[in-house]
Amino acid sequence: MDPPFATAGEPAPLRAAFGEPRPAVAPLAAEEDPGVVAETLRAGLHGPLTPMRGGRLPREQHDRRLPLLIDRR
């Protein structure tokens, strides 16, 4: 199963589930976009390459995601 993600065709329950971490990470996001921080958390849990290859993580945010994953304290 490879449902569409971050597109108009994504199922509403999927969108809602992936939106859940955003409010939790918002206080820790500092100057970063909470959406990018939430994406990084999910990618860190699942491995960033698989979702990026499948189009579920925007490639253009990769250079911002990696330092978030590595440098957060």
C-alpha positions in Angstrom: 0.0 0.0 0.0 1.4 3.4 -1.0 -1.3 6.0 -0.4 -0.7 9.5 -1.8 0.7 11.9 0.8 0.8 15.7 0.9 -1.4 15.8 -2.2 -5.1 16.6 -2.9 -5.7 12.9 -3.2 -4.5 11.9 0.3 -7.2 10.3 2.4 -8.5 12.6 5.1 -7.7 10.1 8.0 -4.1 10.0 6.8 -3.9 13.7 6.7 -5.3 14.0 10.2 -3.0 11.3 11.6 0.1 12.9 10.1 -1.0 16.3 11.4 -1.0 15.1 15.0 2.7 15.6 15.8 2.7 19.2 14.6 1.2 20.8 17.8 3.4 18.6 19.9 6.6 19.8 18.3 5.6 23.4 17.8 6.9 24.6 21.2 10.3 23.0 20.3 10.5 24.3 16.8 12.1 27.6 17.7 12.6 29.5 14.4 11.9 26.4 12.3 8.5 25.6 10.6 6.6 23.2 12.9 5.5 21.3 9.8 9.1 20.7 8.8 10.0 19.6 12.4 7.0 17.2 12.4 8.1 15.8 9.0 11.6 15.3 10.4 10.3 13.5 13.4 8.3 11.1 11.3 11.2 10.7 8.9 13.6 10.0 11.7 11.3 7.3 13.0 10.9 5.7 9.6 14.2 6.6 7.9 14.2 9.6 5.6 15.1 7.9 2.3 12.1 5.7 2.0 9.5 8.5 2.4 11.6 10.8 0.2 11.9 8.2 -2.6 8.1 7.6 -2.4 7.3 11.3 -2.7 5.9 11.5 0.8 8.6 14.0 2.0 9.5 17.0 -0.2 13.0 16.6 -1.5 13.6 20.3 -1.4 13.4 20.3 2.4 16.0 17.5 2.8 18.9 20.0 3.5 16.8 21.5 6.3 15.6 18.1 7.7 19.0 16.5 8.2 20.4 19.1 10.6 17.2 19.1 12.5 17.5 15.4 13.0 21.2 15.5 13.9 21.6 18.8 15.8 18.5 18.9 18.0 19.3 19.0 21.8 
